[in-house]
Amino acid sequence: MKDHQISFQFISEPSDVNFGGKVHGGMVMKWIDQTAYACACNWAGSYCVTVYVGGIRFYRPIQIGQIVRVDAELIYTGRTSMHIAVDVSSKAVALSGFTKTTHCIIVFVAVDDSGKPVPVPAWVPQSEREKLMQQYAKRLMELRKDIEQEMAPFI
Ligand SMILES: CC(C)(COP(=O)(O)OP(=O)(O)OC[C@H]1O[C@@H](n2cnc3c(N)ncnc32)[C@H](O)[C@@H]1OP(=O)(O)O)[C@@H](O)C(=O)NCCC(=O)NCCS
């Protein structure tokens, strides 16, 4: 595992349940935030805060008792921000092969003790896949400008 990636595996517990008997969406969002947060802090080497969570999509439910895997990967850095792609997958204990259940992009900002943004080391993609992921992050940033403009009157 490289220093811009983190992967976390565990078994979903009965306390993670929603009213439908599956894993609660809020719990999945907590796992996403925690794993991406660790990925961002590792990269920045400092305390970070979440500034944006975007495009979260729950493709499939996760059953209680399944193995859950959360993969977080740094795909873009600005001056103080880090864009992390997160995939959540799950599988029954006895089966092989994970099924993707959730994907999202989450953005963190490195901050100092007073909460002021501070610069982060630049991420330089090497492989073709890493370059594609960086382009993906940049395109989403452009799309977000329109979304934020649309939302502005309601904030
Ligand atoms: C995150 C925070 C420190 C940024 O402060 P700010 O005064 O807006 O700082 P800046 O305008 O300099 O922006 C800092 C970075 O955030 C990025 N940013 C701001 N809004 C963003 C958004 N909607 N989406 C993605 N990135 C965003 C900026 O692009 C900038 O990144 P860059 O330096 O790489 O270009 C401030 O908004 C904050 O404290 N928010 C609350 C954080 C929080 O409580 N999170 C939940 C618990 S951890």
The ligand as a Gaussian input file, in Angstrom:
#p B3LYP/6-31G(d) Opt

LIG

0 1
 C      -12.096000      24.215000       5.539000
 C      -11.891000      25.670000       5.960000
 C      -10.757000      25.766000       6.969000
 C      -11.524000      26.449000       4.690000
 O      -11.423000      27.773000       5.047000
 P      -11.534000      28.914000       3.929000
 O      -11.400000      30.212000       4.583000
 O      -12.721000      28.635000       3.062000
 O      -10.189000      28.675000       3.144000
 P       -9.858000      28.892000       1.623000
 O      -10.868000      29.722000       0.902000
 O       -8.422000      29.332000       1.631000
 O       -9.955000      27.411000       1.023000
 C       -9.101000      26.409000       1.468000
 C       -9.151000      25.264000       0.518000
 O      -10.459000      24.702000       0.563000
 C      -10.918000      24.506000      -0.758000
 N      -12.367000      24.568000      -0.793000
 C      -13.155000      25.559000      -0.327000
 N      -14.437000      25.256000      -0.591000
 C      -14.449000      24.076000      -1.245000
 C      -15.463000      23.245000      -1.793000
 N      -16.751000      23.584000      -1.730000
 N      -15.098000      22.107000      -2.393000
 C      -13.808000      21.736000      -2.479000
 N      -12.779000      22.473000      -1.960000
 C      -13.117000      23.631000      -1.366000
 C      -10.307000      25.647000      -1.530000
 O      -10.294000      25.370000      -2.924000
 C       -8.914000      25.678000      -0.941000
 O       -8.129000      24.653000      -1.518000
 P       -6.681000      24.978000      -2.226000
 O       -5.864000      25.724000      -1.220000
 O       -6.117000      23.620000      -2.484000
 O       -6.980000      25.752000      -3.462000
 C      -13.199000      26.279000       6.587000
 O      -14.185000      26.389000       5.574000
 C      -13.721000      25.424000       7.722000
 O      -13.183000      25.442000       8.818000
 N      -14.823000      24.673000       7.458000
 C      -15.378000      23.772000       8.457000
 C      -14.650000      22.447000       8.465000
 C      -15.364000      21.450000       9.333000
 O      -15.793000      21.778000      10.424000
 N      -15.509000      20.203000       8.828000
 C      -16.265000      19.186000       9.498000
 C      -15.564000      18.527000      10.619000
 S      -13.926000      17.999000      10.272000

